Amino acid sequence: MAVITTPRKRAARPRTRRSERRGQVRSLALNLIALAAGVALWAVLAVLNVESLPGPLAVAQKAGDLIADGTLADDLLASLRRVFTGFALGTALAIPVGFLMGWYPTARGLLEPYVQFFRTIPPLALIPLAIVLMGIGETPKVFVIFLAAFLSCVVAAFQGVVDVDRTLINAARVLGASDRVIFLKVVIPASTPFILVGMRIGLGAAWATVVAAELIAAQEGLGFRMQHAQTYYDLDTIFVGLITIGVLGLVMDRLLLLAERRLTDWQERR
């Protein structure tokens, strides 16, 4: 007897893709609505002269002036360099340390107390110590950013390895896989979503730290520019710095989110 197949399963995947596109369009529309509402509320507060708040037009004009004379570009590149260097170093060290802690109980017993101890200390509290030990150059600035990113990412990597389904590991062992193959083919893919979430948290911590880090005898940077503007009560420049940091952080976070979706396409999403 011939088996008759129906095209229902073929149509399921296109419908899923269409629903994903509709969800993305809806999310983008909501983001734009939220942005417009935020700017409108900001403009209303500025018109009401709440705490001498500068309006969007004044801030935009100030941003144009800073762009025209090259100040904003120099500060932006300086802060980006520090954030990227500290974040990259912190992530590069956090992932293998997290894997060691999650895979080897001995390494966990040796390293976890230090990780948990320093995780309770805000990186900003280490700035005075960093200045004393490392001077006032770029090293202490990058160090506190590195520490903020490392402590955020290492816990996520560690938890990702610990939470790997033991059934997957046992099934791989039954099939004759070595520890190396299990680690590469099972543990790393299963813990990738945790690692990428930790990287996103670490990126936010890095940007949150850069402002304070640039108070260490810096001559350029968004944090330095805002601190300098504070001396002269230049609210327009402060808002330009805040918005620039927010936009840069948002763009970098969205890039990490895109990478997460690409690398974890197998993961079921809501």
SVG drawing of the C-alpha trace seen along z (x, -y; Angstrom):
<svg xmlns="http://www.w3.org/2000/svg" viewBox="-2 -76 55 78">
<polyline fill="none" stroke="black" stroke-width="0.4" points="0.0,0.0 1.4,-3.4 1.9,-5.9 0.5,-9.3 2.4,-12.2 1.0,-15.6 2.8,-18.9 1.9,-20.1 5.4,-19.6 7.0,-21.4 4.8,-24.4 5.6,-24.5 9.1,-25.9 8.1,-28.8 5.3,-29.7 7.9,-29.7 10.2,-32.0 7.3,-34.3 6.3,-34.4 9.9,-35.1 10.0,-38.0 6.7,-39.4 8.0,-39.1 11.2,-41.0 9.2,-43.8 6.9,-44.1 9.8,-44.3 11.5,-47.0 8.3,-49.0 7.9,-48.8 11.5,-49.9 10.9,-52.9 7.7,-53.8 9.5,-53.6 12.3,-55.8 9.9,-58.4 8.0,-58.4 11.3,-58.8 12.4,-61.8 9.0,-63.4 9.0,-63.1 12.5,-64.5 11.5,-67.5 8.5,-68.1 10.6,-68.0 13.1,-70.4 10.3,-72.8 9.1,-72.7 12.6,-73.6 12.9,-70.6 16.2,-70.9 17.6,-73.0 17.4,-69.9 18.7,-70.6 16.4,-69.7 17.0,-67.3 17.7,-70.1 20.3,-71.7 22.0,-68.4 22.0,-67.6 23.5,-71.0 26.2,-70.3 26.9,-66.9 27.2,-68.6 29.8,-71.0 31.8,-68.2 31.7,-66.2 32.8,-69.2 35.9,-69.9 36.8,-66.2 36.5,-66.1 33.7,-63.5 35.5,-61.2 38.7,-61.3 36.9,-60.6 34.8,-57.9 37.8,-56.1 39.7,-56.3 36.8,-54.8 36.2,-52.2 39.8,-51.2 39.8,-50.8 36.5,-49.0 37.4,-46.6 40.8,-45.8 39.5,-45.2 36.5,-43.3 38.4,-41.1 41.1,-40.2 38.5,-39.6 36.4,-37.3 39.4,-35.5 40.5,-34.6 37.0,-34.0 36.0,-31.3 38.8,-28.8 38.8,-29.5 35.0,-28.9 35.5,-25.7 38.2,-24.5 36.0,-25.3 33.0,-23.5 34.8,-20.4 37.4,-19.7 36.3,-19.6 39.9,-20.3 40.1,-23.4 36.7,-24.5 37.8,-24.0 41.0,-26.0 39.6,-28.9 35.9,-29.4 36.7,-31.0 38.8,-33.7 36.2,-34.3 33.4,-34.6 35.6,-36.8 36.5,-39.3 33.0,-39.2 31.6,-40.8 34.1,-43.7 33.1,-46.4 35.8,-46.9 35.6,-50.6 36.7,-50.0 40.0,-48.7 40.8,-51.9 42.9,-53.4 44.9,-50.1 45.3,-50.0 46.7,-53.5 49.2,-52.7 50.4,-49.5 50.2,-50.3 50.6,-54.1 48.3,-56.5 48.7,-55.3 46.4,-53.1 47.2,-50.0 45.0,-50.7 42.1,-51.9 42.2,-48.7 42.6,-46.6 39.4,-47.6 37.5,-47.2 39.1,-43.8 38.1,-42.8 34.5,-43.9 34.2,-41.8 36.0,-38.8 34.0,-38.4 30.7,-38.7 31.7,-36.2 33.5,-33.6 30.5,-32.8 28.3,-32.4 30.9,-30.0 31.2,-28.0 27.4,-27.7 27.0,-26.7 29.4,-23.8 27.8,-22.7 24.3,-22.8 25.1,-20.6 22.5,-17.7 24.2,-14.7 22.2,-12.5 24.0,-13.9 27.4,-13.3 26.4,-9.7 25.1,-9.0 28.3,-10.2 30.3,-8.0 28.2,-4.9 28.9,-5.6 32.6,-5.5 33.5,-9.2 36.6,-10.3 36.6,-13.2 38.1,-15.4 35.4,-14.6 32.7,-15.1 34.1,-18.4 34.3,-19.7 31.1,-18.2 28.8,-18.3 30.0,-20.6 31.1,-23.6 27.9,-23.7 25.6,-23.2 27.3,-25.9 27.6,-28.4 24.3,-30.2 25.5,-30.8 28.8,-32.1 27.2,-34.6 24.8,-35.8 27.8,-36.3 29.6,-38.2 26.6,-40.5 26.6,-41.1 30.3,-41.6 30.0,-44.2 27.5,-46.2 29.8,-46.0 32.7,-47.2 30.9,-50.3 29.6,-51.0 33.2,-50.9 34.9,-52.9 33.5,-56.3 35.1,-55.8 38.2,-54.3 38.7,-57.4 38.9,-59.5 42.4,-58.1 44.5,-61.0 42.9,-60.6 43.2,-63.2 40.6,-61.9 37.6,-59.6 33.8,-59.9 34.1,-59.6 36.9,-62.2 34.8,-64.6 31.7,-64.2 33.8,-64.8 35.4,-67.8 32.0,-69.2 30.7,-68.7 33.3,-71.3 31.6,-73.9 28.1,-72.7 28.0,-71.8 24.9,-69.6 24.8,-69.5 28.2,-67.8 27.3,-65.4 24.1,-64.3 26.1,-63.9 28.5,-61.6 25.7,-59.6 23.9,-59.1 27.0,-58.2 27.9,-55.5 24.3,-54.2 24.2,-54.0 27.6,-52.3 26.7,-49.8 23.4,-49.1 25.0,-48.5 27.7,-46.2 25.0,-44.3 22.9,-43.8 25.9,-42.5 26.5,-39.9 22.8,-39.1 23.0,-38.5 26.0,-36.2 24.1,-34.4 21.2,-33.7 23.6,-32.5 25.6,-30.2 22.6,-28.8 20.2,-28.4 19.5,-24.9 18.0,-26.3 14.3,-26.5 13.1,-30.1 9.9,-31.8"/>
</svg>
